[in-house]
Amino acid sequence: MATEYSIRIDQGATKPIVIAVESDWLTDLSGYQARMEVRSLKDSPTILETLSSYLTVDVVNTQVVLDIPPSVSSAFTWQRGLYDIELYKGLVVARILQGSIIVDREVTRG
């Protein structure tokens, strides 16, 4: 079962989120990739955002880092959604984190 965690994105700011991978069977992340989607509802066919390209699998520290560039989050037009993060290698898939995601709108724009 994936860990529940609410993510808050500071729109237009640099704020990486480090996710420790805690699993009794997934101890070596070698060869794994990560993927993440945001939707308004779990069963919604519409994807609000695909954030997979901003995820990095850190094999040495057994963690995943979500680092969305300020220019990307500044363009978000949605404010709330649901997400999950999966690690995958071949046919093996592990959902490691899930929950709500909130974009804290920026006031100052540079």
TITIKE-870761 format. One record per residue: y, z, x of N, C-alpha, C, O in turn; residue in three letters; residue number from 1. Coordinates in pm, 1 decimal. Example, Ala and Ser with C-alpha at 12.3 -4.5 7.8 and 13.67 -1.06 7.14 Angstrom:
<torros>
(torro (-569.0; 780.0; 1319.0); (-450.0; 780.0; 1230.0); (-330.0; 780.0; 1320.0); (-331.9; 846.5; 1423.6); "ALA"; 1)
(torro (-225.0; 708.0; 1285.0); (-106.0; 714.0; 1367.0); (3.0; 787.0; 1290.0); (113.8; 803.9; 1340.9); "SER"; 2)
</torros>
This chain:
<torros>
(torro (-117.3; 0.0; 83.6); (0.0; 0.0; 0.0); (124.3; 0.0; 88.5); (130.7; 73.1; 187.4); "MET"; 1)
(torro (222.5; -81.8; 53.0); (346.7; -92.6; 129.1); (434.8; 29.8; 107.5); (435.1; 89.6; -0.1); "ALA"; 2)
(torro (507.9; 65.2; 209.2); (603.4; 174.8; 201.1); (722.7; 130.7; 117.3); (770.5; 18.1; 131.6); "THR"; 3)
(torro (770.9; 218.7; 30.2); (889.7; 191.4; -52.1); (1013.7; 232.2; 25.8); (1020.5; 343.1; 78.8); "GLU"; 4)
(torro (1113.2; 141.8; 32.8); (1236.2; 171.2; 104.7); (1348.8; 87.3; 46.1); (1333.8; -33.5; 28.2); "TYR"; 5)
(torro (1460.3; 150.5; 16.6); (1578.0; 78.4; -32.9); (1663.1; 35.8; 85.9); (1699.6; 117.7; 170.3); "SER"; 6)
(torro (1693.9; -92.4; 91.4); (1776.7; -147.8; 198.5); (1918.3; -168.2; 145.8); (1938.4; -218.7; 35.3); "ILE"; 7)
(torro (2015.4; -128.3; 226.2); (2156.1; -150.6; 193.2); (2213.5; -239.7; 302.9); (2212.7; -203.1; 420.4); "ARG"; 8)
(torro (2262.9; -355.8; 264.2); (2323.2; -451.1; 357.0); (2474.7; -434.2; 352.3); (2535.7; -448.1; 246.3); "ILE"; 9)
(torro (2534.7; -404.5; 466.1); (2680.9; -401.4; 475.6); (2726.4; -545.5; 495.4); (2717.6; -599.5; 605.7); "ASP"; 10)
(torro (2774.7; -606.7; 389.1); (2810.8; -747.7; 391.8); (2912.3; -774.9; 502.3); (3013.5; -705.7; 513.5); "GLN"; 11)
(torro (2884.3; -876.1; 583.6); (2976.1; -917.3; 688.8); (2973.7; -830.0; 813.2); (3058.9; -845.2; 900.7); "GLY"; 12)
(torro (2877.7; -738.6; 822.5); (2870.7; -647.1; 937.3); (2738.6; -664.2; 1012.4); (2638.9; -711.1; 957.6); "ALA"; 13)
(torro (2741.6; -624.9; 1138.5); (2620.9; -624.0; 1220.1); (2555.2; -488.1; 1205.2); (2613.3; -386.2; 1242.7); "THR"; 14)
(torro (2434.8; -486.0; 1150.9); (2364.5; -359.2; 1130.3); (2213.7; -386.6; 1121.8); (2157.9; -394.6; 1012.4); "LYS"; 15)
(torro (2148.0; -400.9; 1238.0); (2003.3; -425.2; 1236.3); (1927.0; -309.4; 1172.1); (1966.4; -193.3; 1183.6); "PRO"; 16)
(torro (1818.8; -342.7; 1105.3); (1732.6; -242.7; 1042.7); (1597.9; -248.1; 1113.9); (1532.8; -352.5; 1116.8); "ILE"; 17)
(torro (1556.4; -135.2; 1171.3); (1431.3; -127.1; 1245.0); (1325.2; -64.3; 1154.7); (1345.4; 43.3; 1098.5); "VAL"; 18)
(torro (1212.9; -132.9; 1141.9); (1105.1; -89.7; 1054.4); (981.1; -60.2; 1138.7); (922.2; -151.1; 1197.2); "ILE"; 19)
(torro (942.7; 64.6; 1144.7); (820.5; 102.3; 1216.7); (700.2; 61.2; 1133.1); (693.8; 91.9; 1014.1); "ALA"; 20)
(torro (606.0; -7.4; 1193.8); (484.9; -48.1; 1123.7); (383.1; 64.9; 1136.3); (331.2; 92.5; 1244.5); "VAL"; 21)
(torro (356.4; 128.5; 1024.6); (263.9; 241.4; 1022.0); (142.2; 203.2; 938.6); (147.7; 197.3; 815.7); "GLU"; 22)
(torro (33.0; 177.6; 1008.7); (-88.5; 135.1; 941.4); (-208.0; 188.3; 1018.7); (-206.6; 193.2; 1141.7); "SER"; 23)
(torro (-310.5; 227.6; 946.4); (-430.2; 276.7; 1013.5); (-519.4; 162.7; 1062.9); (-610.8; 186.1; 1142.0); "ASP"; 24)
(torro (-494.3; 40.7; 1017.7); (-577.3; -70.8; 1061.7); (-499.3; -177.9; 1137.1); (-558.5; -256.8; 1210.7); "TRP"; 25)
(torro (-368.4; -181.7; 1119.7); (-286.0; -282.7; 1186.2); (-211.7; -215.5; 1301.9); (-98.4; -169.9; 1286.6); "LEU"; 26)
(torro (-277.3; -210.5; 1416.8); (-220.2; -139.2; 1531.4); (-171.4; -233.1; 1641.4); (-91.1; -193.2; 1725.6); "THR"; 27)
(torro (-219.0; -356.6; 1641.3); (-177.0; -455.8; 1740.2); (-110.2; -571.6; 1666.5); (-176.0; -643.4; 1591.2); "ASP"; 28)
(torro (18.8; -589.9; 1687.4); (93.8; -693.8; 1616.1); (94.5; -828.3; 1688.4); (166.0; -919.9; 1647.9); "LEU"; 29)
(torro (16.1; -840.8; 1794.1); (10.2; -966.8; 1868.7); (-27.4; -1082.0; 1776.2); (-126.0; -1074.3; 1703.0); "SER"; 30)
(torro (51.7; -1188.3; 1779.9); (24.0; -1307.3; 1700.3); (71.3; -1301.7; 1556.0); (63.4; -1401.8; 1484.8); "GLY"; 31)
(torro (120.4; -1187.0; 1511.7); (169.7; -1174.4; 1374.0); (311.7; -1227.7; 1360.8); (392.6; -1217.0; 1453.0); "TYR"; 32)
(torro (340.1; -1284.3; 1246.2); (475.0; -1326.4; 1209.5); (515.3; -1246.7; 1086.4); (430.6; -1188.1; 1018.9); "GLN"; 33)
(torro (646.2; -1244.8; 1057.4); (695.4; -1169.1; 942.1); (769.0; -1262.7; 846.6); (828.8; -1362.3; 887.4); "ALA"; 34)
(torro (762.6; -1227.3; 717.0); (835.2; -1304.6; 615.8); (892.3; -1209.3; 511.8); (838.9; -1101.2; 487.0); "ARG"; 35)
(torro (1003.7; -1253.4; 451.3); (1074.4; -1169.2; 354.3); (1149.2; -1257.0; 254.9); (1217.1; -1352.5; 292.5); "MET"; 36)
(torro (1135.5; -1223.1; 128.9); (1211.2; -1289.1; 21.9); (1277.3; -1183.9; -65.3); (1229.3; -1071.3; -77.8); "GLU"; 37)
(torro (1389.2; -1223.9; -125.6); (1460.9; -1138.5; -220.8); (1464.4; -1212.1; -353.9); (1500.4; -1329.7; -360.1); "VAL"; 38)
(torro (1426.7; -1141.7; -460.3); (1430.9; -1197.4; -596.1); (1498.1; -1096.6; -688.5); (1503.9; -977.7; -657.2); "ARG"; 39)
(torro (1548.1; -1143.2; -800.6); (1612.3; -1052.0; -895.8); (1509.3; -961.8; -963.4); (1538.0; -845.4; -991.4); "SER"; 40)
(torro (1390.1; -1014.4; -989.8); (1277.4; -941.3; -1047.3); (1151.6; -981.8; -970.7); (1146.1; -1091.4; -915.0); "LEU"; 41)
(torro (1052.0; -895.9; -967.2); (928.9; -927.6; -892.5); (865.7; -1058.6; -936.0); (818.5; -1135.4; -852.3); "LYS"; 42)
(torro (864.2; -1084.8; -1065.8); (798.4; -1205.1; -1114.9); (894.0; -1322.1; -1138.0); (856.1; -1421.3; -1200.2); "ASP"; 43)
(torro (1016.9; -1311.5; -1088.8); (1113.5; -1419.8; -1105.3); (1074.3; -1539.7; -1019.2); (1040.1; -1523.1; -902.1); "SER"; 44)
(torro (1078.8; -1659.8; -1076.1); (1048.3; -1778.7; -996.6); (1162.8; -1815.6; -901.0); (1144.5; -1895.0; -808.8); "PRO"; 45)
(torro (1279.3; -1757.5; -924.0); (1397.6; -1789.6; -843.4); (1411.1; -1694.3; -725.4); (1413.1; -1572.4; -742.4); "THR"; 46)
(torro (1420.4; -1751.1; -606.3); (1441.1; -1672.2; -484.7); (1591.6; -1662.6; -459.8); (1659.9; -1764.2; -446.6); "ILE"; 47)
(torro (1642.4; -1539.1; -453.5); (1784.4; -1519.5; -424.1); (1814.4; -1549.4; -276.8); (1917.9; -1606.9; -243.2); "LEU"; 48)
(torro (1721.0; -1508.7; -190.0); (1740.8; -1527.8; -46.0); (1606.5; -1522.7; 24.6); (1519.6; -1443.4; -11.7); "GLU"; 49)
(torro (1589.5; -1606.5; 124.4); (1475.4; -1599.3; 214.9); (1529.3; -1549.8; 347.9); (1613.2; -1615.3; 409.7); "THR"; 50)
(torro (1481.4; -1434.8; 391.7); (1535.7; -1371.8; 512.3); (1435.9; -1371.3; 628.1); (1456.4; -1300.5; 726.7); "LEU"; 51)
(torro (1330.7; -1447.7; 617.7); (1225.3; -1449.7; 718.9); (1276.3; -1482.5; 858.9); (1228.4; -1425.8; 957.0); "SER"; 52)
(torro (1372.6; -1573.0; 868.9); (1420.6; -1613.9; 1001.2); (1501.9; -1504.9; 1071.0); (1535.9; -1519.4; 1188.4); "SER"; 53)
(torro (1533.3; -1396.4; 1000.6); (1609.0; -1285.7; 1060.7); (1519.7; -1165.6; 1092.1); (1568.5; -1057.1; 1123.6); "TYR"; 54)
(torro (1387.9; -1186.8; 1083.0); (1290.3; -1083.6; 1116.6); (1229.7; -1112.3; 1253.5); (1194.5; -1226.2; 1284.3); "LEU"; 55)
(torro (1218.1; -1009.0; 1334.5); (1154.6; -1020.4; 1465.5); (1042.2; -918.7; 1473.4); (1062.5; -800.9; 1443.9); "THR"; 56)
(torro (924.2; -963.2; 1513.0); (810.7; -873.8; 1531.8); (813.7; -825.1; 1676.7); (802.7; -904.3; 1770.3); "VAL"; 57)
(torro (828.6; -694.2; 1693.4); (830.7; -630.4; 1824.9); (692.1; -572.4; 1851.1); (659.1; -463.6; 1804.0); "ASP"; 58)
(torro (611.8; -646.4; 1926.7); (472.8; -608.5; 1952.5); (465.6; -480.3; 2035.1); (382.8; -393.4; 2007.9); "VAL"; 59)
(torro (551.4; -468.6; 2135.2); (547.2; -354.1; 2226.7); (571.8; -222.0; 2153.9); (501.8; -123.9; 2178.8); "VAL"; 60)
(torro (670.7; -218.8; 2064.3); (707.3; -95.6; 1994.1); (646.6; -83.8; 1854.7); (677.4; 10.8; 1782.2); "ASN"; 61)
(torro (561.0; -178.2; 1815.9); (495.8; -181.1; 1685.0); (597.9; -165.7; 1572.6); (589.0; -74.6; 1490.2); "THR"; 62)
(torro (694.7; -256.8; 1571.4); (798.9; -253.1; 1469.5); (847.8; -393.3; 1437.6); (821.6; -489.2; 1510.2); "GLN"; 63)
(torro (919.4; -401.9; 1326.9); (982.6; -526.0; 1284.0); (1131.4; -496.3; 1271.3); (1170.8; -391.5; 1220.3); "VAL"; 64)
(torro (1213.9; -590.2; 1318.5); (1358.4; -571.9; 1312.1); (1418.2; -678.9; 1221.1); (1394.4; -798.3; 1238.9); "VAL"; 65)
(torro (1496.2; -633.5; 1123.7); (1571.0; -722.7; 1035.4); (1715.2; -723.2; 1084.2); (1782.7; -620.3; 1080.0); "LEU"; 66)
(torro (1763.0; -838.8; 1130.5); (1897.2; -850.0; 1186.8); (1966.5; -973.1; 1126.9); (1952.2; -1084.7; 1177.0); "ASP"; 67)
(torro (2040.7; -950.5; 1020.1); (2109.6; -1058.2; 948.9); (2248.2; -1075.1; 1009.8); (2325.4; -979.3; 1012.4); "ILE"; 68)
(torro (2281.7; -1194.0; 1058.8); (2414.1; -1215.0; 1116.3); (2525.2; -1194.4; 1011.9); (2506.0; -1224.8; 894.2); "PRO"; 69)
(torro (2640.6; -1143.0; 1055.0); (2752.5; -1121.0; 962.6); (2792.3; -1247.3; 885.7); (2827.9; -1239.7; 768.2); "PRO"; 70)
(torro (2786.3; -1361.8; 951.1); (2824.7; -1486.7; 884.0); (2729.4; -1520.6; 769.8); (2769.3; -1584.6; 672.5); "SER"; 71)
(torro (2604.9; -1478.2; 781.0); (2505.7; -1504.2; 676.3); (2526.3; -1408.5; 559.1); (2532.5; -1451.8; 444.1); "VAL"; 72)
(torro (2536.9; -1278.1; 588.0); (2553.0; -1181.4; 478.0); (2687.3; -1198.0; 406.6); (2699.0; -1165.6; 288.4); "SER"; 73)
(torro (2788.0; -1248.1; 477.4); (2918.0; -1272.9; 412.7); (2907.6; -1377.2; 301.8); (2987.1; -1377.6; 207.9); "SER"; 74)
(torro (2809.7; -1464.8; 313.7); (2792.2; -1572.5; 215.5); (2705.0; -1532.1; 96.2); (2690.8; -1609.9; 1.9); "ALA"; 75)
(torro (2646.3; -1411.7; 98.9); (2563.4; -1368.8; -13.6); (2648.4; -1360.1; -140.4); (2754.5; -1297.7; -140.5); "PHE"; 76)
(torro (2601.6; -1422.6; -247.6); (2671.7; -1416.3; -375.9); (2604.5; -1317.5; -470.3); (2663.0; -1280.6; -572.1); "THR"; 77)
(torro (2484.7; -1274.7; -438.9); (2411.8; -1177.5; -519.1); (2441.4; -1037.3; -465.1); (2483.8; -1021.2; -350.7); "TRP"; 78)
(torro (2418.5; -937.2; -548.6); (2448.1; -801.0; -506.9); (2325.8; -708.7; -511.1); (2320.2; -611.4; -436.0); "GLN"; 79)
(torro (2229.1; -737.2; -596.5); (2110.0; -652.7; -608.3); (1985.0; -738.7; -622.2); (1988.5; -848.6; -677.5); "ARG"; 80)
(torro (1875.1; -685.9; -570.7); (1749.5; -757.0; -583.9); (1632.6; -670.2; -541.0); (1648.5; -552.3; -509.5); "GLY"; 81)
(torro (1515.3; -730.7; -540.5); (1392.6; -667.1; -494.0); (1339.5; -751.2; -378.9); (1358.0; -872.9; -376.2); "LEU"; 82)
(torro (1273.7; -686.3; -284.6); (1222.9; -756.4; -167.7); (1086.1; -700.6; -129.0); (1044.7; -593.8; -174.3); "TYR"; 83)
(torro (1018.7; -775.6; -45.0); (907.7; -720.1; 30.4); (903.2; -791.1; 164.6); (952.6; -902.8; 179.9); "ASP"; 84)
(torro (842.3; -723.0; 261.9); (824.4; -778.5; 395.4); (674.8; -779.4; 423.4); (606.3; -678.1; 409.2); "ILE"; 85)
(torro (626.4; -895.4; 463.1); (485.2; -911.1; 495.3); (469.5; -953.5; 640.7); (550.1; -1029.4; 694.4); "GLU"; 86)
(torro (363.6; -902.6; 702.8); (319.3; -952.4; 832.2); (197.4; -1038.4; 805.9); (113.9; -1004.1; 722.2); "LEU"; 87)
(torro (186.3; -1150.9; 877.3); (71.8; -1238.0; 855.0); (28.8; -1305.8; 984.5); (109.1; -1335.5; 1072.9); "TYR"; 88)
(torro (-101.5; -1328.5; 991.0); (-163.0; -1402.0; 1102.1); (-287.0; -1467.3; 1044.7); (-383.5; -1399.4; 1009.3); "LYS"; 89)
(torro (-284.3; -1599.7; 1035.5); (-396.2; -1670.1; 973.0); (-408.7; -1628.6; 827.5); (-312.1; -1636.4; 751.6); "GLY"; 90)
(torro (-527.5; -1584.6; 788.6); (-550.5; -1543.0; 650.8); (-525.6; -1393.9; 627.8); (-539.1; -1345.1; 515.6); "LEU"; 91)
(torro (-489.6; -1322.2; 733.2); (-463.8; -1178.0; 721.9); (-317.0; -1156.5; 685.1); (-227.1; -1204.2; 754.4); "VAL"; 92)
(torro (-293.9; -1084.5; 575.7); (-158.1; -1055.3; 529.1); (-147.7; -906.1; 501.2); (-233.8; -848.0; 435.0); "VAL"; 93)
(torro (-41.4; -844.7; 552.3); (-16.0; -703.0; 527.1); (126.8; -687.3; 477.3); (222.0; -722.0; 547.2); "ALA"; 94)
(torro (141.3; -634.8; 356.0); (275.6; -604.9; 303.4); (312.0; -467.2; 359.2); (247.3; -367.5; 327.2); "ARG"; 95)
(torro (416.7; -462.5; 443.2); (448.7; -337.1; 511.4); (564.0; -260.4; 448.3); (574.4; -139.1; 466.4); "ILE"; 96)
(torro (650.7; -329.3; 374.6); (767.2; -263.2; 316.7); (808.5; -335.6; 189.8); (796.3; -457.7; 180.2); "LEU"; 97)
(torro (857.9; -259.2; 91.9); (905.7; -319.5; -33.0); (1006.0; -225.9; -97.5); (1009.6; -106.5; -67.9); "GLN"; 98)
(torro (1087.2; -281.4; -185.9); (1181.7; -197.8; -258.3); (1302.0; -275.4; -306.4); (1297.8; -397.4; -322.6); "GLY"; 99)
(torro (1408.9; -202.1; -328.6); (1532.3; -264.8; -375.1); (1621.5; -295.5; -255.0); (1611.1; -233.1; -149.4); "SER"; 100)
(torro (1708.5; -392.5; -274.6); (1804.1; -429.7; -171.2); (1940.2; -444.9; -237.6); (1953.5; -510.0; -341.3); "ILE"; 101)
(torro (2039.9; -384.2; -176.8); (2176.2; -384.8; -231.0); (2270.7; -439.8; -125.7); (2263.5; -402.2; -8.7); "ILE"; 102)
(torro (2358.1; -528.1; -167.3); (2461.8; -579.6; -78.9); (2590.5; -503.1; -109.4); (2645.8; -513.1; -218.9); "VAL"; 103)
(torro (2636.5; -427.3; -11.4); (2761.7; -353.1; -23.0); (2874.3; -449.3; 15.1); (2896.6; -478.6; 132.5); "ASP"; 104)
(torro (2943.7; -497.1; -86.5); (3045.7; -601.4; -67.7); (3152.9; -561.1; 33.2); (3197.4; -446.4; 37.3); "ARG"; 105)
(torro (3192.5; -658.1; 113.8); (3299.6; -634.0; 210.0); (3435.9; -658.0; 144.2); (3448.3; -738.0; 51.4); "GLU"; 106)
(torro (3536.1; -588.2; 193.4); (3672.3; -607.3; 146.5); (3750.7; -687.7; 249.1); (3822.0; -781.5; 213.3); "VAL"; 107)
(torro (3738.0; -651.7; 376.4); (3807.1; -720.5; 485.2); (3720.9; -838.0; 529.9); (3603.5; -820.9; 562.6); "THR"; 108)
(torro (3778.0; -953.9; 531.1); (3704.4; -1073.5; 572.8); (3776.5; -1137.1; 689.5); (3897.1; -1161.6; 686.1); "ARG"; 109)
(torro (3697.3; -1163.2; 794.4); (3757.6; -1214.8; 917.9); (3732.9; -1356.0; 943.2); (3778.9; -1409.6; 1044.0); "GLY"; 110)
</torros>
